[in-house]
Structure formats: structure tokens, C-alpha cells
Amino acid sequence: MFDTPPSVMWWNGRLVPWAAATVHVTSEVATRGTNVFEGLRAYWQPGERRHAVVHLDAHLERLAQSARLIRLPEAATAEHIALLRTGVGELVRAIGAAQDLYLRPTLYIEQGRYGWRPEKVKLGSYIAGYPADPTPTRPMDCIVSSWRRTPDTAVSPLIKVGAAYQAFRLPRIEAEVQGADEAILLNTRDTVAETGGAAVFLVRSGTVVTPPLADGVLDSITRRTVIGLLRTSIGLPVIERSIPRSELYIADEAFLCGTLDEVRAIGTIDGLSMAAAPGPVTAAVRDAYLAACREGKDGGPASLHLIDTLEAHRATA
Ligand SMILES: Cc1ncc(COP(=O)(O)O)c(C=O)c1O
């Protein structure tokens, strides 16, 4: 979906042609990757003729937290986030009806070397939006990477800052070289953390297990939603605890979840096949998650509390 950008994007408060949104090659964002960002999905709801932007509030709240954690100036951050909130609706309407979209609201430092003092820093913001590909249903082949997730004492996993994603470059290459789809990273204490874009869940004898935030995972919004769905709609216990590497290989089922991946079964890890892929729990949680995203109605009964921050953008078409 990223190969074919649409003609329009949103930049510093207005819609602009895609090619117009540029910064200098020596800018702070280009040099040190000083940008905080979110990945959002807007699901097209044909019956309602509108897009449902899943958990917009939660994503913008996390964007503000990322900005705070890398010390972006507070007042300017708040101004840009208010603009971004409106910008999401403007861009969704501009890109058009009848398709699912993936959106990247981003806040960046244009000028100011390692800048943090408000008078020294110039912030910019943009939203890039792409028609979303349907998520593949094929179970994923994963490896456990030889690279580690950065600890909270380096660049915290709680911060979605562009520069931090360099730590996923080599794991992704490692996976590709080994013919796999995705790399699972361990943390510096050698227990399971996450992938470069998704939380890891295992199912063991009817209990669902996922690493806690303290084990080096992003506070994933899909992770929170999936935990809620499992406990309420599906009625299974979910335990947040450390997972030793070997437990990956003996789980009944394993799946990844994140905004981009939605809920995806893991088929193999380091060449060992999972007992079931997708297993019954993975299938149930995937169905429940996608139904909540597609059918959620502004926090109404159909969505339980899952899409309570859903923002609806009616199509103009
Ligand atoms: C490192 C990392 N982990 C997990 C996730 C999943 O987070 P979310 O469910 O909020 O999309 C993402 C995606 O943003 C990510 O970049």
C-alpha cells in the first residue's frame, strides 16, 4: 500500500499535493529521525457510508506521550495535535469513500539540533494516508531475532519515534534472509518482547499469555483491545507475564496483533510449526476484532466498550 501514495496529503494544517510536503535533507527529522508518529486504520462502513477511524483518541494520546517522552515543546505539541485531530477527518474525506485507509499522523522537528527549548525548535506535522491492502490471512512464518528490543533505559519501547525503528531494520532483514515474514524480538533480559509492529500473544491450555509493558513492548492499542475482547466477548483468561523464548515453541497457538497486522496467526517460529494456525482462539479473536472495527457504532452496544473512542467521518460522496 505504501508503494502507491495518493495524490493528496495533509501538512501543517491543510491538504496539499503529495509532492509539496518537503523538508530539507539536513533537517533534524531527516538527520536524526526526530519524528513521533501513529499508525491508524479507517475502516469503510458501507451501510453507514462513512469511515470509522479506530481509537483516534487513544492514538493521539499516545502521540502526545511520545512527544513528551522525547521532550518536544509542550505548547507547540498540543497545537499540532489539535490540528492533526481535524486533519484526520479532512484527509479521510479527501482520499475518498468506499475503501479502507491506513493513516500516519506524524509530528516532527524541522529545525533545532537535538532541540527541545521551545524558542529553538520548529515543529511540523503531517498525515499521510494510503488505501489499505486487505490483510493477508495466511499464517505468518516468524523467526526469533538475534537482535534485542531496546530497553527502557535506552530509547524506551513506549516511544513511537522514527529513529527507534532503525532497531527493527536488521531484525526484519534477518527474517527476510531466512525466508520468514517477521522477526520476534527478545528484550535485554532474554524474554519475549514484540515484533517491529505488533504484540505477541500465545495460547496455552485455554489461557492467553502476552508480555507485560515492562518487558519492552509498546503500549499497543490493539493489544489493549484484544485483551478486552478475550476477557469479555470471548471469555478467556489473559495473563500478562514474561515469556521465555522456549515457550514460543510449545504454545497451542500464537498470534500477532497491531493496527497494521490486525490479528494474524503465526504458523511457524524458527521453522517449528504451531499446533494450530489459526487455532480456535486466534480465529475467534480475529473475527471479534474485525467485527468491532467494521461494525462499531460510536461506542453503542454493537461495539461494547471496544471502539469507545471511535470517531466517525461521514463520506461526502
Ligand atoms: C513496535 C510496535 N509494537 C506494536 C505495535 C502495535 O501497536 P498498535 O496496536 O497501537 O498499532 C506497533 C504499531 O504501532 C509498533 O510500532
The ligand as a MOL file (V3000), in Angstrom:
LIG
                    3D

  0  0  0     0  0            999 V3000
M  V30 BEGIN CTAB
M  V30 COUNTS 16 16 0 0 0
M  V30 BEGIN ATOM
M  V30 1 C 6.8830 -1.5600 17.8980 0
M  V30 2 C 5.4060 -1.7080 17.7830 0
M  V30 3 N 4.7920 -2.6230 18.5470 0
M  V30 4 C 3.4530 -2.8050 18.4830 0
M  V30 5 C 2.6730 -2.0480 17.6400 0
M  V30 6 C 1.1810 -2.1960 17.6250 0
M  V30 7 O 0.6070 -1.0550 18.2010 0
M  V30 8 P -0.8770 -0.6280 17.8700 0
M  V30 9 O -1.7360 -1.7700 18.2390 0
M  V30 10 O -1.1360 0.5510 18.7430 0
M  V30 11 O -0.9340 -0.3420 16.4240 0
M  V30 12 C 3.2760 -1.0920 16.8180 0
M  V30 13 C 2.4750 -0.2880 15.9090 0
M  V30 14 O 2.2830 0.8630 16.1490 0
M  V30 15 C 4.6680 -0.9030 16.8990 0
M  V30 16 O 5.2820 0.0130 16.1370 0
M  V30 END ATOM
M  V30 BEGIN BOND
M  V30 1 1 1 2
M  V30 2 1 2 3
M  V30 3 2 2 15
M  V30 4 2 3 4
M  V30 5 1 4 5
M  V30 6 1 5 6
M  V30 7 2 5 12
M  V30 8 1 6 7
M  V30 9 1 7 8
M  V30 10 2 8 9
M  V30 11 1 8 10
M  V30 12 1 8 11
M  V30 13 1 12 13
M  V30 14 1 12 15
M  V30 15 2 13 14
M  V30 16 1 15 16
M  V30 END BOND
M  V30 END CTAB
M  END
